[in-house]
Amino acid sequence: MKIKSYYSHSVEDAMASARQELGPEAMLLNTRKAPPETRHLGDYEVVFATLAPQSNDAPATSTPSAPAPTSAERLSQEFSELKKELEGMRRALTRTAYAPQQWSGMPQDVSDAFATLTAADVPADLAREIVQAAGARLSGGRTSALRSVSRLDGAAGNWQRALMEELQSRFSVDSTLGTGQSTPRILALVGPPGSGKTTTLVKLAVNYGLAARKGVVLLSTDTRRVGAVDQLRSYAAILGINVHVAETVGVLAQAIEENHGKELLFIDTPGLTAAEIADEAPLAHFLATRADIDTQLVLPASMKPADLTRTVDVFADFQPRRLLFTRLDETASFGPIFHEAARTTKPLSFFATGQRIPEDLEIAGRERLLELILTGQDGRARTAA
């Protein structure tokens, strides 16, 4: 790939010069005012990219067995390689940011592990603690373990194993529905607006109720959002499931009692912002004090880390037993999931990876989450852990 800057007194003239030299397939990467050191070349700088021209000595014809890729395919491949290079640069910069104090003289695998964790949005303090603890695992607690990693027998394999073991020790998973073996098993989903509670609830009802030929009832307390009950009723009509609307905690308790003979009860709740939590204090108290209700907090994985932590803390009054993450398909940063599971010590239950019902739902697994963190693959990937 060829990347070149063009300068002129107007953006249009600079673009015209680039098109004339590089051709119509050249791609515009950036436009800006020229920095002071190049202002003598022109007031504006435009940056274009194009594939490197083929050598004049290359044969005029190509073998018919392998059709040449299109320009769009070549550009896509080149930009994919460029993205990988930039990611490597970012990780290198992350390492050097802490090198003066923590990583000076450390083996490459150690600094790479720290860079990988922080690049996945694991907080730097936690990432540092994990890396140091993994080193201690290699030497039975010796503080010099990190600097001696590269000199251990089978160092790379031992280091990776220690790192994975340390990460796995920091969080737990539990996809059990309900709080015990007695029936009915009752599951309530709480969370912020737009987190995907209703869609996830229907996925669970299909996968763990209808698919197993179990009696299922949906209960909705979501009378805040316009059309929320109608949406749930539409799903229920398609699936042949009964829906009960509970406008008060008393009505909800009565509905649970009336459906005591069913095997699974799923409770949908309104999406709540931090300012609305106090308005639902009776519901929070009811769910927190019912030992037979498995309350799970539904959180979008695409939420910013700081907002995610704040949301988890805001819903503390509901005393959720587990964390359920949605929208894994909308992010490539999975460290915050790990951070909240480790910080709260609440087990992870399920991952929702898209809007399809019931396909885009999977049981949360340790290996699965670590794969996402360490490889940075998107939420729809399905490689073997």
N, C-alpha and C positions, 0 to 999 in steps of 0.2 A: 504494500500500500504506500502511496505517495501523499504526504501532507505538506501543503505549502501555503504561506501567507502572501497576500497581495495588498499593496498600499496604494491609496489614491486620495484625492481631495473630496471624493464622494463615494458612498457605498456602491452606487450603481456602476461607476467606472471601474472600481476594483473587481466587482463581480463579472463585468464584461471581459476584463483582462483574463480572469481565471477561466471563464468559459472558453475563451478563444484558445488558450494554451492547453487546457486539460480536456476540453471536449464537453459535450452536453451531459455526459453521465457523471461528471464530477459532483460530489456532494458537499453542500455548505455545512461546515461544522460550527463556525462562530463568527460573529460580527461585533466589533467594538471600536472605540476610539483608540487611535494609535498611542502607545505609551510614549513618554517623553524622549526616551532614547532612540525611537524610530520615527519621531514626528517629522523629521526632515524628509522622509520618504513619502509622506502623505498624512492627511488628517485621520483617515480611517484604515483599519486593518480587517480584512476578511480572510478566514482560514477555510481552505477547501481540501477535500481528500478524494483520491481516485486510485484505482488499481495501478500498480507499477506496469509500465508498458512492456510488451513482450520484446524479447531480443530480436534484432533484425536478422540474426543468423538462424532463427528457429525455422523449421520446415513450414512450408506454406499450407500443408494439409495435415490433418490429425487422423489417428486411427479411428475407423468407423465404429469400433466395438464399444467405445466409451464416449458418449456425447458430452461435449464441453458444457460446463455449467453456465447458466445465464449470468448476466451482469449482476442482477439482484442477488443471486445465490453466492457469487464471489464476494460481493460487498458484505453480505451477511456473515460469511465465514471470516472475512478479514476483521470485521468489527467484533466478532465473537472472540477472536484471538487478542484483539486490542483490549477488550474488556478484561480478559484473564490477566494480561500484563498489568493493567491498572490496578486490579485487585491485589496482585502480588506487591505492587508498589505501596498500596495502602497498608498491607500487613507489615511491610518492612518499616514504614513510617510509624506504625503503632508500636513496633518493637523498640525503635530508636527513641521514642518519646519517653520510655522508662529506663533506657539503657544505662544512663549515668549512675543510677542508684541500684537498680535491681538486676539488670541483665548483662552487665558488663562481664565479658568472659564466659558467659553461659553457653552450653551447647546449642546448636541450631534448633534441635527438636523442642527444647524447652521454650525458647523465645517464640518459636512458631506456634506452640500450643497457646501461649498467652495471647498472641496476635489473633489466632483463630477465634478464641473465646470472646475477646473484646470486639472483634469484627462482627460477631453474631449478637452484639449488644448485651453480653454478660457484663455487669458492672466491673470496672477495672479492679476494685478492691477484692471482689469475690473471685475474679479470674486469677489474681495473684495468689490468693489464699489456696485455691484449688491446685495451681501449679506447684506451689511449695509443698502442699500436703502429698501430692503425687510423688514428688521427689523423696519425701520422708518415707513413703511406702517402699521405695526401692532399697532403703538402707536401714530399715528398722527404726526410723526416727532420727537419724543423724542429720544435722542441719547442713552438712556438706554434700548431701546427696545430689543436689541439682548440678553442681560443678563436676561431679564424677560420673554423670549419666553416660557420657560418651566413652567412658573407659570400662563400662561394665560389659560382661559377656552377654552377647545378644542384646545390646543396649537398646536399639530401636524398638524391638518387640517388647522388651521389658517396660520401657518407658510408656509406650502406647497402652499396654495392659494396665499399668499403674494409673495412668490418667483416666482411662475408662472406668476403672473400679472406683476411683475417687469421685468422679462425676455421678456414677450410679448410686453411690452412698448418700448423696445429698438430697435425693427426692424419692418419692414412692408413687406407685400406681395402684389403682383399685377400680375396676369397672363393674363392681357388684351393684345391682339395682336394689334399692331398699336398705333397711337397717338390720335385717335379720331374716330368718328362714320362714317366719310366720307370714300368713297372707291376710289382707292384701299387702303387696309391696308398694309403697307409696313414694313417688319421686316428685319433687318440686324444683322447678328451674327458676332462678332469679338472676337478674343482671341488668346492665344499662340498656337504654334504647338502642335498637339496631344490632344487638349482639347475636341475634339469630335464635332466640329461645324457642319460638313457636315452631320454626322449621326443624330444629333439632329435636324437639319433643315429639314431633310426628315421626321423624326418622327412628327414634327409639321405640315408639309404639309399634311401628311396622316390624323392625328387626327383632325386637325382644318380646313382642306381644303376638301380633298376627302371624308372623313366621313360625312361632312356636305353638300356635293354636291356643293361646291363652286369652282369657277374658280381659278386655281392656276398656277403661273408661277415661275420658279426658275431662278435666275440671279446669275452668278458666276463671281467674279473678281479674283479668285484664279488661276493665271497663273504662280505662283512661283513653286508650288509643282508639280513634275512630276506625271502625271496620275490623278491629282485632278479633272479636268474637266471631264475626262473619267469616274471616279467613280460616279460623280453626274449624268452624262448622263445615266449610267447604271441603277441607281435608277429610274431616270425619265422615261426611256423606260419601265421598269417594271410597273410603276404606271400610265403611259400614260400622263405625264406632259411635257410641253415644257420647254426647257432650252435655255437660251441666255448667251453667253460669252461676258463679257465686259472687254476689255483689258485696257481701260482708263476710267477716271471719266466722260469724255464727252460721251463716248459710253454708260456708265451706265445710265446717265441722259436721254439719248435718248431712251434707252430700257424701262425705267420706263414710259416715256411719251407714247410710242407706245403701252404699255400694260395697259393703264389707265382704260380700260373697264373691266379688271379682278377684282376679289374681294380680292385676296391675292397675294402679291409679296414677295418672300423670297430671300434675298441677302446673298450669301455665300462669305466670304472674305478669303484671305490667312492667315495662321497661322504665327504670327509675334513674333520674339524674341525682347528683349529690343534693340538690336543693329540694328534691321530692321525697327523699328517704324518710324524713320525719313524718310526712303525711301518711306513710304506710307503716307506722309504728305498731298498730294492732296486728297487721299481717306478719311483720317481722317477729313479734313476740310469740305469735301462734306457731310459726314454723320453727322457731328456736327452741320452744319448750315441748314440742311433740317428739318424743323419742322414736316414734314409729315412722316419721317422715324423713326421708333422705333428701335434704336440701343441697342442691349443687349450684355453684356460681358459674354462670356462662359468660365467658370473656372473649372478645375478638382478638385474635393473635396479631392483627394488623394495628392495634392501638399502640401509641407511643409508650415507651417504657415508663416514663414518669406518670403518665395518665393511668396506665395499667395498675401501678402500685397504689395510686390514690383511689381508684375504683375498688380494688380489693379491700382496702381499709374502710371505705365508705359502707360496704355491705357487711361489715363485721356484725352488726346487730342481728342479722339473719342467721348467724352462726352456720354458714355452709360447711358441709362435711368434706366436699370434694370440689376440684376446679375442672371445668369442662371448657376447652378452647375451640372456638370456631374460626372460620376465615383463614385457615392455614394456606389456602390457595392465593391469598392476597398479600402475602409477605414472603420475604426471603431471610428474615431475621427472627430466629427462634430462641435466642438467648433469654428474652424476657419471660417466656413460658417456664424455662428452667429456674430462673431467678425467683419467680413468685412461688413455685412449688417448693423450692428450697427455703425461702424466707418464711413462708407461712406453715410449712410442714404438712400442708394439706395434700392428700393424694390427687394425682391426675386421673380422670376417669375416661373421657373420650376426646377424640379430635374430629372436628367437622371440616372437611376439605373442599366444600363446594355446595351448590344449591340443589343438586339432584337428590330426589327422595326415592328410595332410602339409601342409594349407593354411597353417597359422599359422607360416610361416617365410619370411623374405625376406633377400635379399642386403643387407648393410650398405652404405649409400651416404652420401657426404658431405652431399648436399643433403637427404637424408631426416633425418639426425641434426640438422642445423641447423634444419630445419623444426620438429622436435620441440622443440628448445631455445627457439627464438625465438617460437613460437606457443603452446607449452604444451599442445598437443593430446594426447589420450590415445593409447595404443599401438595401438588398433584403427582409428584414423582412417586414411583412405587418400586424402588430398588430393594434388593434383599438386604436386611440389616445384618 
